[in-house]
Amino acid sequence: MYAAAVVCVLFTAVSASQGPLNMPSVPWKTEQTDLPHPVICCSASAYTYKAVSVVSSVKDGSLSTEFIHQRGAYDAVAKMIAVEEVLGFTNGTEDTVKLISDFNNGVEYRITSQKGTIECEKTDIPTRFLHNCLTDEKFINWVTIGDRALTAGNWYKLWTNHPTEDVHVVYTFQHPECVDLGYISRGTDKATGAELWTDFHTRSDYSLGICDPDKWFKPPPECKAVKLLKATPQQWFGRLSPDGKRPIFW
C-alpha cells in the first residue's frame, strides 16, 4: 500500500508547501477528521526503503535537474544508518556512492564504487544517533493520498544552521504508523532569499526489519586501512547526501 501511495506524495508535499515554500499550488484533498494533533511521531525502529529524488538547481546560470535513485536502511536499535545513491547504466552496471554511519563507534564511511574500483573515506561522527522522529516541526494538516484514501500528515520545519543557506522542508508521514513517505525541501540564500535548489523526495518498497545487516552496514575491505579523519563542521546535524551537497532528512 505504501509503495502505491508514494506516487501521490509529491503532489501532497508541493501543495502543502504553498505557504512556507512559496511554490505553485497543486490540488490535494484535506482530510476532514477529528484526528488529534500529534505531539511526536517516530518511524519504526528498523526498516529498509527505496527512494527517488528529483533535484533542481542553477549551475553557471543554467538550470540543472538530477534524477537520483537511492536505497537505504535505518536501525535505531543498532544505531546504524546506511544510504546509497545509485547511478545505473544501460549495460546493467552501476556506480554507487554509499554512506555508512556507525553511531556506536562514532565513525562514518563514504564508499565510492566506479567501474569496479572502490574507494573509501572514514571520518568521525560529531553527533548523537539521528532518530527518525518528528518533534518540533510545525504540523500543517492531515491529507488523504491515492484512491485507497491513505491518511498522512504534513509537517514543516525551517533549518537555519547552515552558514549561508536556509532549508525549508515539508515532511509527509503516514498515519498512524508514522511511515516516512517522503519530503520536499528548498534551499534559499540567507542574504538574498534567492532559491538555490529544490529536492522532491519520495519513498517506496518500505520493509520492516533488516534481513541482511552486513549488506547494509559492513564496510568493504578497502576501508580497513583507511585513516580516520576529523570531520569537517557538519552543516546538517551530522549528515549530508552521499555527494556531499544536499542534506539528508531522517
C-alpha positions in Angstrom: 0.0 0.0 0.0 2.8 2.4 0.9 4.6 1.9 -2.5 1.4 2.7 -4.4 0.8 5.8 -2.2 4.1 7.3 -2.7 3.3 8.3 -6.3 0.9 10.9 -4.9 3.1 12.1 -2.1 4.9 14.6 -4.4 1.7 16.4 -5.1 0.7 16.4 -1.5 4.1 17.8 -0.4 4.1 20.5 -3.1 0.6 21.7 -2.2 1.4 21.7 1.5 4.4 23.8 0.8 2.4 26.6 -0.8 2.9 28.7 2.3 6.4 28.2 3.7 8.0 27.1 0.4 6.1 29.6 -1.9 5.7 27.0 -4.7 2.9 26.6 -7.2 -0.3 25.3 -5.8 -1.3 21.7 -6.7 -4.7 20.4 -5.6 -4.9 18.0 -2.7 -7.7 16.6 -0.6 -7.6 17.8 3.0 -8.9 15.1 5.3 -11.8 16.3 7.4 -11.2 14.3 10.5 -11.0 14.6 14.3 -7.5 13.1 14.4 -5.5 14.7 17.1 -2.6 16.9 16.5 0.3 14.6 17.1 2.8 15.7 19.7 5.5 13.3 18.5 5.8 10.8 15.6 8.6 8.3 15.2 9.2 5.8 12.4 9.7 2.1 13.1 13.0 1.2 14.8 14.3 -0.8 11.8 13.4 -0.7 8.1 14.7 -0.5 4.6 13.4 1.5 1.7 14.0 2.7 -1.9 13.6 6.4 -2.9 13.8 8.8 -5.8 14.9 12.4 -5.6 14.4 15.0 -8.3 16.9 17.7 -7.5 16.8 21.1 -9.4 19.4 23.8 -9.1 21.1 26.6 -11.0 24.6 25.9 -12.1 26.6 28.5 -14.0 23.4 30.3 -14.9 21.7 27.2 -16.3 19.0 25.0 -14.7 20.2 21.6 -13.8 17.9 18.7 -12.9 19.2 15.4 -11.4 17.1 12.2 -11.1 18.6 10.2 -8.3 17.9 6.6 -7.2 18.5 5.9 -3.6 18.2 3.0 -1.2 18.7 3.0 2.5 18.5 1.2 5.8 17.7 2.6 9.3 18.3 0.7 12.5 17.6 2.7 15.7 18.4 -0.4 17.9 21.9 -0.9 16.4 22.3 2.8 15.9 23.3 2.4 12.3 22.2 4.2 9.1 23.1 3.5 5.6 22.2 5.5 2.5 23.3 4.6 -1.1 22.8 6.6 -4.2 22.9 4.7 -7.5 23.8 5.7 -11.0 22.7 3.0 -13.4 23.8 2.4 -16.9 22.1 0.7 -19.9 24.6 -2.2 -19.8 23.4 -3.2 -16.4 26.4 -1.8 -14.4 26.1 0.6 -11.5 28.2 3.3 -10.0 27.4 3.9 -6.3 28.2 6.3 -3.5 27.3 5.0 -0.1 27.4 6.4 3.4 27.5 4.0 6.4 27.0 5.8 9.7 28.1 3.8 12.7 27.0 5.8 15.7 28.1 3.2 18.2 31.7 3.7 17.2 31.3 7.3 16.1 32.5 6.5 12.6 31.1 7.3 9.1 32.3 5.6 5.9 31.9 7.2 2.5 32.4 4.4 -0.1 32.6 5.2 -3.8 32.4 2.5 -6.4 33.1 3.5 -10.0 33.7 1.0 -12.8 34.6 -1.7 -10.3 37.1 0.5 -8.4 36.2 1.0 -4.7 37.5 4.0 -2.7 36.8 4.7 1.0 36.9 7.7 3.3 36.5 7.5 7.0 35.5 10.3 9.4 34.3 10.6 12.9 30.7 11.5 13.7 30.3 14.6 15.9 26.7 13.9 16.8 24.3 11.5 18.5 22.2 9.0 16.7 19.6 10.6 14.5 16.2 9.2 15.3 13.7 9.5 12.5 11.2 11.4 14.6 9.0 14.5 14.1 9.2 16.5 17.3 9.4 20.3 16.9 8.2 20.5 13.4 5.0 22.6 12.7 2.0 20.4 11.9 0.3 21.6 8.7 -2.6 19.3 8.0 -4.0 15.8 7.5 -4.4 14.7 3.9 -5.6 11.6 2.0 -3.4 10.1 -0.6 -4.4 7.9 -3.6 -7.5 6.0 -4.3 -7.2 4.0 -1.1 -7.6 7.1 1.0 -4.3 6.6 2.9 -4.2 9.1 5.7 -1.0 11.1 6.1 0.2 14.2 7.8 2.3 17.1 6.6 4.9 18.8 8.8 7.0 21.9 8.2 10.4 22.8 9.5 13.0 25.6 8.7 16.6 24.6 9.2 18.8 27.6 9.8 22.1 26.0 11.0 23.9 26.3 7.6 26.1 29.5 7.5 24.9 30.6 4.1 21.6 28.7 3.3 18.2 28.3 4.9 16.4 25.0 4.2 12.6 24.7 4.2 11.2 21.2 4.5 7.7 19.7 4.3 7.7 16.1 5.5 4.9 13.6 4.8 4.3 10.7 7.2 1.6 8.1 7.0 -0.8 7.9 10.0 -0.9 6.2 12.4 2.1 4.0 11.9 4.3 7.0 11.1 5.7 5.6 7.8 8.1 8.1 6.2 6.6 8.7 2.7 8.9 11.5 1.6 9.6 15.2 1.7 10.0 18.3 -0.4 12.9 20.7 0.5 14.0 24.0 -0.7 17.3 25.8 -0.1 17.5 29.6 -0.2 20.3 32.1 0.2 20.4 33.6 3.6 21.4 37.0 2.4 19.2 37.4 -0.7 16.4 34.8 -0.2 17.1 33.5 -3.7 16.2 29.9 -4.4 19.3 27.7 -4.7 17.9 24.2 -5.1 14.8 22.1 -4.6 14.5 18.4 -3.8 11.4 16.3 -4.3 12.0 13.0 -2.5 9.6 10.1 -2.5 10.0 6.7 -0.9 8.7 3.2 -1.8 9.3 -0.5 -1.1 9.2 0.2 2.7 10.0 -3.0 4.6 10.1 -3.5 8.3 13.2 -5.1 9.8 16.7 -5.6 8.2 17.2 -9.2 7.0 20.9 -8.8 6.0 22.6 -6.2 8.2 26.1 -6.9 6.7 24.8 -6.0 3.3 23.9 -2.5 4.6 26.3 -1.8 7.4 29.5 -3.7 6.9 32.3 -1.6 5.3 34.2 -3.3 2.5 37.8 -4.4 3.0 39.0 -1.3 1.3 38.0 0.7 4.4 40.2 -1.2 6.9 43.5 0.5 6.2 41.9 4.0 5.8 43.0 6.6 8.3 40.3 8.1 10.4 39.9 11.8 9.6 38.4 14.5 11.8 35.0 15.5 10.4 34.7 19.0 8.9 32.0 21.1 10.6 28.8 19.3 9.7 26.2 21.6 8.2 23.2 19.4 8.5 23.1 17.9 12.0 25.9 15.5 11.0 24.5 14.3 7.7 24.9 15.2 4.0 23.8 13.3 1.0 26.5 10.9 -0.4 27.5 13.5 -3.0 28.3 15.9 -0.1 25.9 18.6 -1.3 22.4 18.2 -0.1 21.0 17.4 3.4 19.5 14.0 4.2 16.4 14.3 6.3 15.6 11.4 8.6 
